Amino acid sequence: MKKILILSILFVSFFAVKSSAQCGDNLLKQALKEMGDTQYMKDFTVDLQQEKKDTKTGYVKYSVILNSRSQYRFNTVNGLGNPEKVIMQLYDGDKLLYSNFEGGKMYSAFEFLCRKTKVYSLVFSFKGGAEGCAKGVMSLVKQYTAAEISSM
């Protein structure tokens, strides 16, 4: 009986680690490759699981400080077992600035030219409240001088 119990615990532990690995280092490595020749700034982990009583998983929200006169790229990579792709949205307070889901089409990245240094919110969710995991990466594309930014 003890052997069966121990084997059961090992079996469950193996699959828990295996499913967690989908959202681990390999997913981050892929996201870093896809950011291109930009400068890495920060990465974000998205791991939304449905509770039995919930009908939706909700979202995860991160605060990011973005500097004026800087162009940023935000890209995502989805976990293998996701039923839906991750939606990434950049907010200034309650105002939606950018999203990787526009006009019914999903994109893996978007760029944002910041004109004012402040704290912004980056929100990740899955369409229809589905559960899943993903990685997001924020990188710096370019910094502009005051003269360059005023001529844009």
N, CA and C atoms as a LAMMPS dump frame, in Angstrom:
ITEM: TIMESTEP
0
ITEM: NUMBER OF ATOMS
456
ITEM: BOX BOUNDS ff ff ff
-5.0000000000000000e+02 5.0000000000000000e+02
-5.0000000000000000e+02 5.0000000000000000e+02
-5.0000000000000000e+02 5.0000000000000000e+02
ITEM: ATOMS id mol type element x y z
1 1 1 N 0.819 -1.193 0
2 1 2 C 0 0 0
3 1 3 C 0.867 1.263 0
4 2 1 N 1.944 1.205 0.807
5 2 2 C 2.848 2.352 0.861
6 2 3 C 3.501 2.605 -0.496
7 3 1 N 3.878 1.514 -1.18
8 3 2 C 4.523 1.651 -2.477
9 3 3 C 3.578 2.304 -3.485
10 4 1 N 2.329 1.927 -3.452
11 4 2 C 1.343 2.507 -4.375
12 4 3 C 1.168 3.992 -4.084
13 5 1 N 1.116 4.345 -2.818
14 5 2 C 0.969 5.743 -2.418
15 5 3 C 2.178 6.566 -2.875
16 6 1 N 3.376 6.037 -2.658
17 6 2 C 4.594 6.743 -3.051
18 6 3 C 4.659 6.879 -4.569
19 7 1 N 4.349 5.817 -5.286
20 7 2 C 4.349 5.871 -6.748
21 7 3 C 3.324 6.881 -7.257
22 8 1 N 2.169 6.932 -6.617
23 8 2 C 1.136 7.894 -7.021
24 8 3 C 1.618 9.322 -6.819
25 9 1 N 2.26 9.587 -5.707
26 9 2 C 2.779 10.927 -5.416
27 9 3 C 3.857 11.302 -6.435
28 10 1 N 4.755 10.375 -6.75
29 10 2 C 5.797 10.638 -7.743
30 10 3 C 5.195 10.891 -9.125
31 11 1 N 4.193 10.124 -9.49
32 11 2 C 3.526 10.272 -10.783
33 11 3 C 2.885 11.65 -10.903
34 12 1 N 2.153 12.073 -9.877
35 12 2 C 1.5 13.384 -9.877
36 12 3 C 2.549 14.491 -9.891
37 13 1 N 3.621 14.335 -9.114
38 13 2 C 4.687 15.341 -9.071
39 13 3 C 5.358 15.491 -10.423
40 14 1 N 5.591 14.379 -11.116
41 14 2 C 6.23 14.422 -12.429
42 14 3 C 5.39 15.238 -13.399
43 15 1 N 4.09 15.005 -13.43
44 15 2 C 3.242 15.726 -14.372
45 15 3 C 3.033 17.179 -13.966
46 16 1 N 3.076 17.47 -12.684
47 16 2 C 2.974 18.867 -12.244
48 16 3 C 4.204 19.647 -12.689
49 17 1 N 5.386 19.035 -12.551
50 17 2 C 6.613 19.69 -12.991
51 17 3 C 6.636 19.801 -14.508
52 18 1 N 6.188 18.76 -15.19
53 18 2 C 6.18 18.741 -16.648
54 18 3 C 5.28 19.851 -17.194
55 19 1 N 4.083 20.035 -16.633
56 19 2 C 3.178 21.077 -17.127
57 19 3 C 3.715 22.461 -16.784
58 20 1 N 4.381 22.586 -15.639
59 20 2 C 4.973 23.861 -15.257
60 20 3 C 6.138 24.221 -16.174
61 21 1 N 6.836 23.232 -16.692
62 21 2 C 7.984 23.486 -17.561
63 21 3 C 7.567 24.14 -18.865
64 22 1 N 6.324 23.943 -19.297
65 22 2 C 5.835 24.596 -20.507
66 22 3 C 5.951 26.105 -20.385
67 23 1 N 5.851 26.625 -19.191
68 23 2 C 5.862 28.066 -18.964
69 23 3 C 7.188 28.527 -18.373
70 24 1 N 8.198 27.734 -18.489
71 24 2 C 9.46 28.058 -17.846
72 24 3 C 10.501 28.673 -18.755
73 25 1 N 11.72 28.224 -18.561
74 25 2 C 12.878 28.808 -19.236
75 25 3 C 12.821 28.695 -20.757
76 26 1 N 12.323 27.573 -21.275
77 26 2 C 12.28 27.41 -22.733
78 26 3 C 11.361 28.446 -23.372
79 27 1 N 10.258 28.747 -22.721
80 27 2 C 9.334 29.76 -23.24
81 27 3 C 9.986 31.138 -23.194
82 28 1 N 10.722 31.415 -22.135
83 28 2 C 11.44 32.692 -22.035
84 28 3 C 12.522 32.792 -23.107
85 29 1 N 13.251 31.714 -23.333
86 29 2 C 14.286 31.717 -24.373
87 29 3 C 13.685 32.022 -25.738
88 30 1 N 12.532 31.437 -26.023
89 30 2 C 11.864 31.692 -27.295
90 30 3 C 11.436 33.158 -27.394
91 31 1 N 10.892 33.714 -26.307
92 31 2 C 10.469 35.121 -26.297
93 31 3 C 11.666 36.048 -26.501
94 32 1 N 12.792 35.711 -25.903
95 32 2 C 13.999 36.53 -26.063
96 32 3 C 14.521 36.479 -27.495
97 33 1 N 14.424 35.324 -28.14
98 33 2 C 14.834 35.213 -29.547
99 33 3 C 13.946 36.08 -30.429
100 34 1 N 12.649 36.095 -30.117
101 34 2 C 11.692 36.808 -30.955
102 34 3 C 11.704 38.321 -30.746
103 35 1 N 12.409 38.803 -29.739
104 35 2 C 12.462 40.25 -29.534
105 35 3 C 13.398 40.922 -30.53
106 36 1 N 14.138 40.137 -31.285
107 36 2 C 14.987 40.691 -32.334
108 36 3 C 16.241 41.345 -31.78
109 37 1 N 16.676 42.419 -32.444
110 37 2 C 17.927 43.08 -32.063
111 37 3 C 17.696 44.247 -31.105
112 38 1 N 16.631 44.177 -30.344
113 38 2 C 16.338 45.212 -29.352
114 38 3 C 17.043 44.878 -28.044
115 39 1 N 17.056 45.833 -27.119
116 39 2 C 17.727 45.649 -25.822
117 39 3 C 16.718 45.153 -24.786
118 40 1 N 16.998 43.994 -24.205
119 40 2 C 16.129 43.401 -23.189
120 40 3 C 15.99 44.333 -21.983
121 41 1 N 14.749 44.488 -21.512
122 41 2 C 14.497 45.3 -20.321
123 41 3 C 13.908 44.453 -19.187
124 42 1 N 12.833 43.707 -19.499
125 42 2 C 12.126 42.971 -18.448
126 42 3 C 11.271 41.881 -19.088
127 43 1 N 11.042 40.797 -18.331
128 43 2 C 10.123 39.767 -18.814
129 43 3 C 8.99 39.58 -17.814
130 44 1 N 7.89 39.033 -18.306
131 44 2 C 6.664 38.882 -17.518
132 44 3 C 6.154 37.454 -17.66
133 45 1 N 5.783 36.845 -16.55
134 45 2 C 5.232 35.496 -16.555
135 45 3 C 3.724 35.566 -16.428
136 46 1 N 3.052 34.842 -17.306
137 46 2 C 1.596 34.749 -17.271
138 46 3 C 1.269 33.28 -17.057
139 47 1 N 0.604 32.974 -15.944
140 47 2 C 0.204 31.6 -15.652
141 47 3 C -1.169 31.662 -14.989
142 48 1 N -2.193 31.62 -15.795
143 48 2 C -3.561 31.744 -15.296
144 48 3 C -4.223 30.372 -15.271
145 49 1 N -4.685 29.979 -14.099
146 49 2 C -5.35 28.69 -13.91
147 49 3 C -6.78 28.922 -13.44
148 50 1 N -7.707 28.146 -13.981
149 50 2 C -9.097 28.263 -13.556
150 50 3 C -9.287 27.531 -12.244
151 51 1 N -10.003 28.161 -11.345
152 51 2 C -10.424 27.494 -10.122
153 51 3 C -11.724 26.773 -10.435
154 52 1 N -12.041 25.73 -9.701
155 52 2 C -13.244 24.947 -9.986
156 52 3 C -14.51 25.786 -9.923
157 53 1 N -14.548 26.748 -9.015
158 53 2 C -15.757 27.556 -8.859
159 53 3 C -15.826 28.722 -9.854
160 54 1 N -14.702 29.05 -10.485
161 54 2 C -14.67 30.178 -11.417
162 54 3 C -15.06 29.744 -12.829
163 55 1 N -15.664 30.664 -13.557
164 55 2 C -15.944 30.399 -14.964
165 55 3 C -14.883 31.037 -15.841
166 56 1 N -14.151 32.014 -15.302
167 56 2 C -13.081 32.685 -16.034
168 56 3 C -11.859 32.794 -15.133
169 57 1 N -10.685 32.934 -15.757
170 57 2 C -9.46 33.04 -14.966
171 57 3 C -9.113 34.476 -14.613
172 58 1 N -9.564 35.424 -15.402
173 58 2 C -9.233 36.815 -15.124
174 58 3 C -8.021 37.276 -15.898
175 59 1 N -7.114 37.958 -15.203
176 59 2 C -5.963 38.565 -15.857
177 59 3 C -4.838 38.729 -14.854
178 60 1 N -3.674 39.082 -15.365
179 60 2 C -2.541 39.436 -14.519
180 60 3 C -2.062 40.804 -14.989
181 61 1 N -1.746 41.667 -14.026
182 61 2 C -1.404 43.056 -14.326
183 61 3 C -0.032 43.384 -13.736
184 62 1 N 0.801 44.013 -14.559
185 62 2 C 2.13 44.445 -14.133
186 62 3 C 2.246 45.954 -14.315
187 63 1 N 2.938 46.607 -13.407
188 63 2 C 3.245 48.034 -13.54
189 63 3 C 4.643 48.167 -14.124
190 64 1 N 4.783 49.043 -15.126
191 64 2 C 6.083 49.277 -15.754
192 64 3 C 6.323 50.776 -15.85
193 65 1 N 7.554 51.184 -15.568
194 65 2 C 7.932 52.586 -15.731
195 65 3 C 8.565 52.72 -17.111
196 66 1 N 7.964 53.576 -17.93
197 66 2 C 8.478 53.82 -19.265
198 66 3 C 8.983 55.252 -19.336
199 67 1 N 10.109 55.447 -20.005
200 67 2 C 10.755 56.754 -20.09
201 67 3 C 10.39 57.478 -21.378
202 68 1 N 10.239 58.775 -21.266
203 68 2 C 9.91 59.583 -22.444
204 68 3 C 11.036 59.494 -23.474
205 69 1 N 10.667 59.732 -24.722
206 69 2 C 11.592 59.707 -25.854
207 69 3 C 12.199 58.327 -26.084
208 70 1 N 11.503 57.276 -25.641
209 70 2 C 11.977 55.905 -25.836
210 70 3 C 10.919 55.098 -26.572
211 71 1 N 11.391 54.268 -27.483
212 71 2 C 10.492 53.377 -28.218
213 71 3 C 10.705 51.972 -27.676
214 72 1 N 9.601 51.343 -27.267
215 72 2 C 9.641 50.019 -26.661
216 72 3 C 8.946 49.006 -27.555
217 73 1 N 9.391 47.752 -27.455
218 73 2 C 8.704 46.64 -28.106
219 73 3 C 8.243 45.687 -27.014
220 74 1 N 7.01 45.247 -27.126
221 74 2 C 6.434 44.257 -26.218
222 74 3 C 6.067 43.042 -27.068
223 75 1 N 6.628 41.877 -26.736
224 75 2 C 6.272 40.675 -27.483
225 75 3 C 5.899 39.536 -26.537
226 76 1 N 5.139 38.585 -27.069
227 76 2 C 4.674 37.461 -26.266
228 76 3 C 4.955 36.142 -26.962
229 77 1 N 5.05 35.09 -26.155
230 77 2 C 5.142 33.719 -26.635
231 77 3 C 4.165 32.901 -25.789
232 78 1 N 3.367 32.084 -26.45
233 78 2 C 2.35 31.281 -25.786
234 78 3 C 2.855 29.899 -25.418
235 79 1 N 2.34 29.367 -24.316
236 79 2 C 2.637 27.995 -23.913
237 79 3 C 2.034 27.007 -24.898
238 80 1 N 2.615 25.819 -24.975
239 80 2 C 2.183 24.827 -25.961
240 80 3 C 0.738 24.368 -25.773
241 81 1 N 0.292 24.239 -24.545
242 81 2 C -1.038 23.689 -24.294
243 81 3 C -2.15 24.717 -24.207
244 82 1 N -1.877 25.965 -24.567
245 82 2 C -2.9 27.009 -24.45
246 82 3 C -4.044 26.788 -25.447
247 83 1 N -5.297 26.867 -24.96
248 83 2 C -6.421 26.809 -25.898
249 83 3 C -6.581 28.123 -26.675
250 84 1 N -6.099 29.212 -26.127
251 84 2 C -6.163 30.538 -26.762
252 84 3 C -4.801 31.206 -26.648
253 85 1 N -4.574 32.232 -27.493
254 85 2 C -3.328 33.011 -27.419
255 85 3 C -3.495 34.132 -26.401
256 86 1 N -2.405 34.516 -25.793
257 86 2 C -2.437 35.549 -24.762
258 86 3 C -2.695 36.923 -25.388
259 87 1 N -3.528 37.687 -24.71
260 87 2 C -3.801 39.073 -25.11
261 87 3 C -2.994 39.968 -24.188
262 88 1 N -2.236 40.89 -24.781
263 88 2 C -1.389 41.818 -24.034
264 88 3 C -1.885 43.235 -24.314
265 89 1 N -2.121 44.001 -23.255
266 89 2 C -2.644 45.358 -23.401
267 89 3 C -1.817 46.322 -22.564
268 90 1 N -1.516 47.489 -23.139
269 90 2 C -0.774 48.541 -22.445
270 90 3 C -1.744 49.665 -22.121
271 91 1 N -1.814 50.035 -20.835
272 91 2 C -2.73 51.071 -20.362
273 91 3 C -1.979 52.242 -19.751
274 92 1 N -2.552 53.423 -19.92
275 92 2 C -2.165 54.625 -19.186
276 92 3 C -3.356 54.93 -18.299
277 93 1 N -3.272 54.533 -17.043
278 93 2 C -4.436 54.635 -16.156
279 93 3 C -5.526 53.697 -16.658
280 94 1 N -6.71 54.256 -16.962
281 94 2 C -7.824 53.466 -17.49
282 94 3 C -7.881 53.479 -19.012
283 95 1 N -6.977 54.213 -19.644
284 95 2 C -7.008 54.37 -21.1
285 95 3 C -6.141 53.304 -21.783
286 96 1 N -6.761 52.508 -22.652
287 96 2 C -6.034 51.506 -23.425
288 96 3 C -5.234 52.211 -24.512
289 97 1 N -3.915 51.993 -24.525
290 97 2 C -3.036 52.609 -25.523
291 97 3 C -2.783 51.67 -26.706
292 98 1 N -2.385 50.436 -26.397
293 98 2 C -2.061 49.451 -27.423
294 98 3 C -2.457 48.068 -26.957
295 99 1 N -2.691 47.199 -27.933
296 99 2 C -2.982 45.801 -27.663
297 99 3 C -2.443 44.961 -28.811
298 100 1 N -2.113 43.716 -28.526
299 100 2 C -1.696 42.812 -29.596
300 100 3 C -2.898 42.126 -30.244
301 101 1 N -4.103 42.485 -29.811
302 101 2 C -5.334 41.965 -30.405
303 101 3 C -6.122 43.157 -30.939
304 102 1 N -6.017 43.386 -32.244
305 102 2 C -6.651 44.539 -32.88
306 102 3 C -7.448 44.092 -34.093
307 103 1 N -8.668 44.58 -34.206
308 103 2 C -9.496 44.292 -35.38
309 103 3 C -9.721 42.814 -35.616
310 104 1 N -9.817 42.04 -34.548
311 104 2 C -10.038 40.604 -34.672
312 104 3 C -8.801 39.803 -35.033
313 105 1 N -7.658 40.46 -35.117
314 105 2 C -6.413 39.775 -35.475
315 105 3 C -5.431 39.814 -34.303
316 106 1 N -4.759 38.688 -34.072
317 106 2 C -3.798 38.57 -32.984
318 106 3 C -2.38 38.761 -33.524
319 107 1 N -1.603 39.609 -32.852
320 107 2 C -0.208 39.86 -33.204
321 107 3 C 0.677 39.367 -32.064
322 108 1 N 1.907 39.009 -32.365
323 108 2 C 2.809 38.538 -31.309
324 108 3 C 3.539 39.683 -30.626
325 109 1 N 3.478 40.904 -31.226
326 109 2 C 4.2 42.039 -30.649
327 109 3 C 3.569 43.359 -31.067
328 110 1 N 3.903 44.4 -30.312
329 110 2 C 3.596 45.773 -30.718
330 110 3 C 4.686 46.683 -30.187
331 111 1 N 4.802 47.869 -30.807
332 111 2 C 5.784 48.86 -30.363
333 111 3 C 5.052 50.097 -29.862
334 112 1 N 5.689 50.776 -28.915
335 112 2 C 5.104 51.96 -28.288
336 112 3 C 6.165 53.03 -28.159
337 113 1 N 5.889 54.22 -28.694
338 113 2 C 6.766 55.375 -28.545
339 113 3 C 6.261 56.181 -27.353
340 114 1 N 7.036 56.164 -26.28
341 114 2 C 6.642 56.825 -25.04
342 114 3 C 7 58.311 -25.114
343 115 1 N 6.033 59.152 -24.849
344 115 2 C 6.251 60.599 -24.877
345 115 3 C 6.266 61.216 -23.479
346 116 1 N 5.893 60.428 -22.465
347 116 2 C 5.874 60.951 -21.099
348 116 3 C 6.315 59.863 -20.128
349 117 1 N 7.334 60.17 -19.318
350 117 2 C 7.82 59.228 -18.326
351 117 3 C 6.786 59.086 -17.219
352 118 1 N 6.373 57.861 -16.987
353 118 2 C 5.411 57.578 -15.918
354 118 3 C 5.211 56.076 -15.79
355 119 1 N 4.359 55.689 -14.861
356 119 2 C 4.034 54.282 -14.657
357 119 3 C 2.845 53.923 -15.551
358 120 1 N 3.01 52.867 -16.336
359 120 2 C 1.963 52.334 -17.197
360 120 3 C 1.608 50.94 -16.696
361 121 1 N 0.493 50.404 -17.153
362 121 2 C 0.085 49.053 -16.775
363 121 3 C 0.107 48.144 -17.99
364 122 1 N 0.641 46.961 -17.792
365 122 2 C 0.663 45.931 -18.82
366 122 3 C -0.219 44.792 -18.32
367 123 1 N -1.284 44.492 -19.07
368 123 2 C -2.279 43.51 -18.646
369 123 3 C -2.276 42.332 -19.615
370 124 1 N -2.237 41.123 -19.06
371 124 2 C -2.263 39.892 -19.849
372 124 3 C -3.514 39.095 -19.492
373 125 1 N -4.18 38.57 -20.508
374 125 2 C -5.351 37.718 -20.296
375 125 3 C -5.497 36.788 -21.491
376 126 1 N -6.455 35.881 -21.394
377 126 2 C -6.749 34.984 -22.5
378 126 3 C -8.183 35.199 -22.944
379 127 1 N -8.398 35.141 -24.246
380 127 2 C -9.718 35.344 -24.836
381 127 3 C -10.721 34.379 -24.208
382 128 1 N -11.858 34.914 -23.843
383 128 2 C -12.903 34.09 -23.261
384 128 3 C -12.616 33.632 -21.849
385 129 1 N -11.587 34.196 -21.218
386 129 2 C -11.258 33.814 -19.844
387 129 3 C -10.599 32.458 -19.733
388 130 1 N -10.05 31.958 -20.835
389 130 2 C -9.403 30.647 -20.821
390 130 3 C -8.16 30.672 -19.934
391 131 1 N -7.752 29.48 -19.504
392 131 2 C -6.522 29.391 -18.733
393 131 3 C -5.353 29.145 -19.68
394 132 1 N -4.162 29.418 -19.192
395 132 2 C -2.991 29.188 -20.01
396 132 3 C -1.769 29.871 -19.439
397 133 1 N -0.661 29.681 -20.136
398 133 2 C 0.583 30.314 -19.702
399 133 3 C 1.267 30.954 -20.898
400 134 1 N 2.058 31.956 -20.619
401 134 2 C 2.768 32.69 -21.662
402 134 3 C 3.899 33.48 -21.016
403 135 1 N 4.771 33.984 -21.851
404 135 2 C 5.822 34.902 -21.42
405 135 3 C 5.725 36.162 -22.259
406 136 1 N 5.953 37.282 -21.622
407 136 2 C 6.023 38.554 -22.312
408 136 3 C 7.389 39.17 -22.072
409 137 1 N 7.872 39.919 -23.056
410 137 2 C 9.172 40.585 -22.926
411 137 3 C 9.017 42.038 -23.343
412 138 1 N 9.58 42.928 -22.527
413 138 2 C 9.654 44.344 -22.851
414 138 3 C 11.097 44.643 -23.224
415 139 1 N 11.291 45.288 -24.372
416 139 2 C 12.64 45.627 -24.806
417 139 3 C 12.67 47.043 -25.359
418 140 1 N 13.85 47.613 -25.36
419 140 2 C 14.06 48.971 -25.846
420 140 3 C 14.492 48.919 -27.305
421 141 1 N 13.743 49.609 -28.165
422 141 2 C 14.064 49.657 -29.589
423 141 3 C 15.029 50.803 -29.851
424 142 1 N 14.677 52.009 -29.359
425 142 2 C 15.494 53.188 -29.644
426 142 3 C 15.165 54.303 -28.659
427 143 1 N 16.161 55.117 -28.358
428 143 2 C 15.95 56.338 -27.586
429 143 3 C 16.174 57.514 -28.519
430 144 1 N 15.291 58.5 -28.436
431 144 2 C 15.343 59.666 -29.311
432 144 3 C 15.81 60.892 -28.531
433 145 1 N 16.415 61.843 -29.237
434 145 2 C 16.754 63.122 -28.628
435 145 3 C 15.487 63.981 -28.59
436 146 1 N 15.537 65.069 -27.831
437 146 2 C 14.393 65.978 -27.749
438 146 3 C 14.068 66.561 -29.123
439 147 1 N 15.102 66.875 -29.913
440 147 2 C 14.884 67.429 -31.267
441 147 3 C 14.218 66.402 -32.17
442 148 1 N 14.655 65.149 -32.089
443 148 2 C 14.065 64.097 -32.938
444 148 3 C 12.6 63.859 -32.59
445 149 1 N 12.298 63.86 -31.313
446 149 2 C 10.933 63.56 -30.878
447 149 3 C 9.983 64.706 -31.238
448 150 1 N 10.464 65.943 -31.179
449 150 2 C 9.598 67.092 -31.489
450 150 3 C 9.3 67.182 -32.983
451 151 1 N 10.165 66.599 -33.817
452 151 2 C 9.921 66.628 -35.255
453 151 3 C 9.007 65.496 -35.735
454 152 1 N 8.628 64.618 -34.818
455 152 2 C 7.754 63.477 -35.18
456 152 3 C 6.295 63.857 -35.076
